[in-house]
């Protein structure tokens, strides 16, 4: 389904429960997606967002259990409560670089997510935003001045995942409510690419990620992010 140019917003519950809807293309005229707009569209596997969407309402894509990948355009500033709640197959997530707020339970139960990058622009992360995302092993925060948060992640994530933070900010994170729960906090400017490095042997590599933080099976041509056996993270240039 293609939302035409004449439409500037999708109203509340507009396509709620349309179980046969498999793909949606939202044109550049669209600025907002209403509450429950596509909730329980259980066959929805593909969404293409236009470049003018600024807000996603609460429960907008709740229980879209076939959805595997979401890339939000850089115009999106807010994600409502439970917007992607229960999207259990969502494995790839790219958040907007202008995002300021992530609502309560926004990605609650997205149990296939392995990594997430929180942009520097974010100023609000409500509780349970990434609760029941037990596969998360990599949380990359680009926030240079961490602010207090509640319980955002599952206990297993706090215990086992690695939180990567900008260089020089580890002590701030360890002193800030919510962030201090992470047992593994590592300083790395993962997304500040000013050149690459080479890893001497592929046998040292444990995990490989692209520049959006998505886990990939092996290093690709260009700059990659790799986690080594000793726990360090490096940028790798593959020519």
PyMOL commands that set and color helices and strands:
alter all, ss='L'
color gray80, all
select helices_A, chain A and resi 155-160+170-174+179-181+202-204
alter helices_A, ss='H'
color red, helices_A
select strands_A, chain A and resi 2-3+9-10+23-26+32-33+46-48+55-56+69-71+78-79+92-94+101-102+115-118+124-125+138-141+162-165+184-187+205-209+215-216+222-228+233-238
alter strands_A, ss='S'
color yellow, strands_A
deselect
rebuild
show_as cartoon
